[in-house]
Amino acid sequence: MSPHAAGESYDVIVIGTGPIGQTIADRARAAGLSVAAVERELVGGECSYWACVPSKAMLRPVTALADARRVGGAREAVTGQADARAVFARRDYWVTNWNDDGQANYLKGIGADLFRGHGRLDDAKRVTVETPDGGTITLTARHAVAICTGSAPVFPELAGLAEARPWTNRQATDTSEVPRRLAVVGGGGVGVEMATAWHGLGAAVTLLAQDDGLLPRMEPFVGEIIARAYAEAGIDVRIGATVTGIRRTSDGVTLTLEDGGSVEADEVLFATGRRPLTDDIGLQTVGIEPGSWLSVDDTCAVLATGDDKWLYALGDVNRHALLTHQGKYQARIAGAVIAARAAGQPADPAPWGPHAVTADYHAVPQVFFCDPQAGAVGLTAEQAERAGHRIRVVDVDPGAKVTGAGLYADGYTGRARMVVDEDHGYLLGVTMVGPGVEELIHSATVAVAGQVPVSRLWHAVPSFPSLSEVWLRLLEAYRG
């Protein structure tokens, strides 16, 4: 806990110290503002200990082996599956064994004061902190309070769910025993990634998804390609499966399905959506419904506070994009805005870089590190048409058209799509699925965010023979 006296005022109070909270704390401190950071769990948040970092630490050994098996000469040297104990040890290293001293010291190093405990709004610009020893500290913000409390899993309403002790993303990333059978309910990002990870560690995985399939917010072909790859790998993929009942017995968990079938497993992971962690942070004291998503303007100021721009909501809680990198982007925006307003300067849009003070969501990138990987930025074809754009859709099979893809993996299977705005001549969206595409998405993000004309993309020459040559093939297909 901070050595400062209870009741002290700060320029900025940050509730939640995950990557987003740390980023806005850093930006505020860089502007010379004093910062109080409040954390009820581990400094570093969900991303550092139970989501992005541990999941990727578990996935990389699995996908590295999968990549090796796709290459003649390497394939012959792969004689077994991933060593689960070594994978868990690698994960534990990356989550620092769930010890947050390093990240707490980071906050101290930038000059922020850390208050451990449950932070709640107690009126405009006032936060009370219920400390672990049962005490209460009251903090007052001179300029801003930033809500960075993240999100939590949503479960379906099923009788007996609590008794069945289902996994969430937390158990899926901090467990160190491989279940013989794992059922994964949900075809979104957590579901597909954890299906890849635990299958690679030796579990027999059944993946249950609704009618809209796997990764339904991406182009439809993404989920179709991943589902085929999973089936070929031995994952039991069931599309259109709705769980209507759950029961734990001495033999494991039984899931009853709407079609009358059932699934037997030792453990079950529910990856069926997220809710904002705003139910117990005192929103009612400032006239906002507890538990709600927080609507914000393009500076991430909460709309419900009106013209008095003192409350900001960053990351998952504002529902723009439940992605760490987008939340950190918002934190950079809000940090610049708060600093400008604190100095009595207008928070007008600036032309570039870290000084930009309005958020733009037309080029949100996302990558899923399943096998095969999937990535996208901007709009899908359906989204673009629904928004009224006149578009042209261009698809390429990298395995058939890109030499670098064939060299990367024997029998490379994947697909790339770009959605072109025909009235303006630039890209509205790009989607890719296949081995190695996670490192191609930033080039797509630059093209979409920068609204680079297709005519200029011709001069961005990809290196031969790399996967990036898919860009040339897409442009050739567009030219026809």
ABEGO torsion letter per residue (X at the ends): XBABBBGBBBABBBBEABAAAAAAAAAAAAAGBBBBBBBABBBGEAAAAABAAAAAAAAAAAAAAAAAAABBGAAAABABBBBAAAAAAAAAAAAGGGBAAAAAAAAAAAGBBBBBEBBBBAEBGBBBBBBAAGBBBBBBBAABBBBAAEBBBBBBBBBGAAAAGBBBAAAAAABABBBABBBBBEABAAAAAAAAAAAAAGBBBBBBBBAAEBGAABBAAAAAAAAAAAAAAGBBBBBGBBBABBBBBAAEBBBBBAAGBBBBBABBBBBAEBBBBAAAAGAAAAGBBBGBBBBBBAAGBBAAAEABBABBBBEAAAGABBBAAAAAAAAAAAAAAAAAAAAGBBBBBBABEAABABBBAABBBBBBABOBBBBBBEBBAAAAAAAGBBBBBBBBBAAAABAAAAAABBGBBBBBBBBBBAAAGBBABBBBBEBGAAAAAAAAAAAAAAGBBAAAAAABBBBOBBAAAAAAAAAAAAAX
